[in-house]
Amino acid sequence: MEKYDAVVVGLGPGGASALYKLASEGLKVLGIDRRREIGVPIQCGEFIPQYHEYSKILPEVEEPYLEIFRKMPMKLVSNETKSVSVITPSGREYSVNFDGYVIDREAFDKWIVKEAVDRGADVMINTVVYKLGEDGTVYAKGKSGNFEVLGETVVIAAGTSSTLLEQVGLFREVDEMNLGHVINYQMAGVDSDPSVVEMYTGKEYSPGAYAWIIPKGDGVANVGLGIRYPYVEGERDINVYMERFWRKHPIASRKLRRAQPLSYVGGLVPVGPPPDKTVSGRFLSVGDAANHNIASLGAGIVTSSIAGMAAGEAISKFLAGEVKLEYYEDLWRRLLGRALENGYKLRLVVDLITKDDKYTDKFMEIVGKDRIYDLVYTKAPSNIDLLRIALNIVKGGA
Ligand SMILES: Cc1cc2nc3c(=O)[nH]c(=O)nc-3n(C[C@H](O)[C@H](O)[C@H](O)COP(=O)(O)OP(=O)(O)OC[C@H]3O[C@@H](n4cnc5c(N)ncnc54)[C@H](O)[C@@H]3O)c2cc1C
């Protein structure tokens, strides 16, 4: 059986970044993904902040943990955006300046894996890991049948619906309150401002979450929405909400009048707090598999990559005998803990007001443009303030 310093299961942004870091440290690493092609299908809105925004959103994260985003070639960027607009159920629009990139996620995921391979990583695709042994045996099934490899350490970065975690004592509690069901169409013929990312709120279209138009330029955009089932009353098919948003939303439908789909994907986004435990024996969980996602936004590309970099560093130091593997847990909490916690708290505030569209409108009217900034930037200081405002609205009615 071939033995590796680390085996990485799943090569989305989290696993690919771990693979990259591990290979950069000169370790013998193998990355495995069940997909036939890295990054395909693209289950993503593809929106990330521009590099200079990280010091505001994630002030605890310094280099080298952002290395992927510093080195990312501009050819991976489809479009640059300048602001984010939140549109309330009654159609009011609140905008904040925010420099973003809409990336080509398929090319992005492939690029990280390529960089890891350039540094010596081995990769297997079209290969599903179905079992993990306590001794680090990774049981997989590939094109030519079943096989096993041995990992001194194993990174589980297999996304939201991974069942591997429980096998190794890494449980990630998921209830429907903490899970966004999302769909995204890539569409052509979209008449929206290419410099603006639009987020639409309203129970009729995206109960418990929001809908989006994320412009990729040249009339192409990612158009999608999320729902959370505890907020769904009546119709449970997410496609019905999408159809309604596309054809009937008073503002969005005008921009989507000529829009035609190029691709369609569905997926899950974890919007709960991170689990208490992300290290068990020789196993580490990374990215969506560990709820490394800003819960108020459902954004996880950057945070998963940072967690992957942290996992790579921790394994490297662990194998050099410098630290225990639990160092990973301390490290990602130091880098991401505040932002993830704030995102989750903000989601709880938003939970209160999304119960009723009138509450959402009133809330936005009171908090206004300044605090939308806090929502977009996942800021801490005004959390309590926002919660107080939300509670008052709910108690008094709008
Ligand atoms: C529709 C949609 C839109 C989104 N939009 C945005 C956005 O605009 N911005 C943003 O920041 N975030 C967005 N997100 C969230 C973001 O995509 C995730 O947070 C991010 O991809 C998490 O990265 P990851 O590496 O943890 O997991 P994933 O990207 O899910 O990668 C997991 C990988 O593991 C592989 N895998 C799973 N099980 C196995 C197995 N048993 N064996 C082998 N391989 C396995 C899968 O094939 C997959 O490649 C969106 C999510 C969805 C679903």
The ligand as an SDF file (V2000), in Angstrom:
LIG
                    3D

 53 58  0  0  0  0  0  0  0  0999 V2000
  -24.9430   27.4810   -5.7750 C   0  0  0  0  0  0  0  0  0  0  0  0
  -23.8290   27.9360   -4.8490 C   0  0  0  0  0  0  0  0  0  0  0  0
  -23.3660   29.2310   -4.9540 C   0  0  0  0  0  0  0  0  0  0  0  0
  -22.3000   29.6660   -4.1310 C   0  0  0  0  0  0  0  0  0  0  0  0
  -21.7950   30.9160   -4.3270 N   0  0  0  0  0  0  0  0  0  0  0  0
  -20.7140   31.3140   -3.6160 C   0  0  0  0  0  0  0  0  0  0  0  0
  -20.0960   32.5760   -3.8830 C   0  0  0  0  0  0  0  0  0  0  0  0
  -20.5010   33.3210   -4.7850 O   0  0  0  0  0  0  0  0  0  0  0  0
  -19.0350   32.9320   -3.1120 N   0  0  0  0  0  0  0  0  0  0  0  0
  -18.5340   32.1310   -2.1190 C   0  0  0  0  0  0  0  0  0  0  0  0
  -17.5540   32.5200   -1.4450 O   0  0  0  0  0  0  0  0  0  0  0  0
  -19.0980   30.9260   -1.8550 N   0  0  0  0  0  0  0  0  0  0  0  0
  -20.1450   30.4900   -2.5920 C   0  0  0  0  0  0  0  0  0  0  0  0
  -20.6890   29.2520   -2.3540 N   0  0  0  0  0  0  0  0  0  0  0  0
  -20.0850   28.4080   -1.3280 C   0  0  0  0  0  0  0  0  0  0  0  0
  -18.7880   27.7890   -1.8520 C   0  0  0  0  0  0  0  0  0  0  0  0
  -18.9900   27.2200   -3.1210 O   0  0  0  0  0  0  0  0  0  0  0  0
  -18.2890   26.7120   -0.8600 C   0  0  0  0  0  0  0  0  0  0  0  0
  -18.2390   27.2780    0.4320 O   0  0  0  0  0  0  0  0  0  0  0  0
  -16.9180   26.1800   -1.2580 C   0  0  0  0  0  0  0  0  0  0  0  0
  -16.9510   25.5300   -2.5020 O   0  0  0  0  0  0  0  0  0  0  0  0
  -16.4060   25.2150   -0.1780 C   0  0  0  0  0  0  0  0  0  0  0  0
  -15.2070   24.6230   -0.6070 O   0  0  0  0  0  0  0  0  0  0  0  0
  -14.8150   23.1570   -0.0980 P   0  0  0  0  0  0  0  0  0  0  0  0
  -13.4850   22.8690   -0.7120 O   0  0  0  0  0  0  0  0  0  0  0  0
  -14.9550   23.0690    1.3580 O   0  0  0  0  0  0  0  0  0  0  0  0
  -15.9310   22.1750   -0.6870 O   0  0  0  0  0  0  0  0  0  0  0  0
  -16.3910   21.8930   -2.1680 P   0  0  0  0  0  0  0  0  0  0  0  0
  -16.0900   23.0170   -3.0740 O   0  0  0  0  0  0  0  0  0  0  0  0
  -17.8030   21.4290   -2.0540 O   0  0  0  0  0  0  0  0  0  0  0  0
  -15.4810   20.6750   -2.6320 O   0  0  0  0  0  0  0  0  0  0  0  0
  -15.6530   19.4020   -2.1130 C   0  0  0  0  0  0  0  0  0  0  0  0
  -15.0320   18.4090   -3.0790 C   0  0  0  0  0  0  0  0  0  0  0  0
  -15.0240   17.1300   -2.4670 O   0  0  0  0  0  0  0  0  0  0  0  0
  -15.3070   16.1600   -3.4560 C   0  0  0  0  0  0  0  0  0  0  0  0
  -15.8130   14.9710   -2.7380 N   0  0  0  0  0  0  0  0  0  0  0  0
  -16.9270   14.8960   -1.9610 C   0  0  0  0  0  0  0  0  0  0  0  0
  -17.0380   13.6580   -1.4230 N   0  0  0  0  0  0  0  0  0  0  0  0
  -15.9800   12.9480   -1.8770 C   0  0  0  0  0  0  0  0  0  0  0  0
  -15.5470   11.6090   -1.6760 C   0  0  0  0  0  0  0  0  0  0  0  0
  -16.2280   10.7770   -0.8790 N   0  0  0  0  0  0  0  0  0  0  0  0
  -14.4390   11.1920   -2.3150 N   0  0  0  0  0  0  0  0  0  0  0  0
  -13.7450   12.0190   -3.1240 C   0  0  0  0  0  0  0  0  0  0  0  0
  -14.1060   13.3170   -3.3390 N   0  0  0  0  0  0  0  0  0  0  0  0
  -15.1950   13.7670   -2.7270 C   0  0  0  0  0  0  0  0  0  0  0  0
  -16.3350   16.8300   -4.3460 C   0  0  0  0  0  0  0  0  0  0  0  0
  -16.3530   16.2280   -5.6220 O   0  0  0  0  0  0  0  0  0  0  0  0
  -15.8240   18.2730   -4.3790 C   0  0  0  0  0  0  0  0  0  0  0  0
  -14.9710   18.5030   -5.4810 O   0  0  0  0  0  0  0  0  0  0  0  0
  -21.7510   28.7920   -3.1530 C   0  0  0  0  0  0  0  0  0  0  0  0
  -22.2490   27.4940   -3.0220 C   0  0  0  0  0  0  0  0  0  0  0  0
  -23.2620   27.0510   -3.8650 C   0  0  0  0  0  0  0  0  0  0  0  0
  -23.7490   25.6330   -3.7200 C   0  0  0  0  0  0  0  0  0  0  0  0
  1  2  1  0
  2  3  1  0
  2 52  2  0
  3  4  2  0
  4  5  1  0
  4 50  1  0
  5  6  2  0
  6  7  1  0
  6 13  1  0
  7  8  2  0
  7  9  1  0
  9 10  1  0
 10 11  2  0
 10 12  1  0
 12 13  2  0
 13 14  1  0
 14 15  1  0
 14 50  1  0
 15 16  1  0
 16 17  1  0
 16 18  1  0
 18 19  1  0
 18 20  1  0
 20 21  1  0
 20 22  1  0
 22 23  1  0
 23 24  1  0
 24 25  2  0
 24 26  1  0
 24 27  1  0
 27 28  1  0
 28 29  2  0
 28 30  1  0
 28 31  1  0
 31 32  1  0
 32 33  1  0
 33 34  1  0
 33 48  1  0
 34 35  1  0
 35 36  1  0
 35 46  1  0
 36 37  1  0
 36 45  1  0
 37 38  2  0
 38 39  1  0
 39 40  1  0
 39 45  2  0
 40 41  1  0
 40 42  2  0
 42 43  1  0
 43 44  2  0
 44 45  1  0
 46 47  1  0
 46 48  1  0
 48 49  1  0
 50 51  2  0
 51 52  1  0
 52 53  1  0
M  END
$$$$
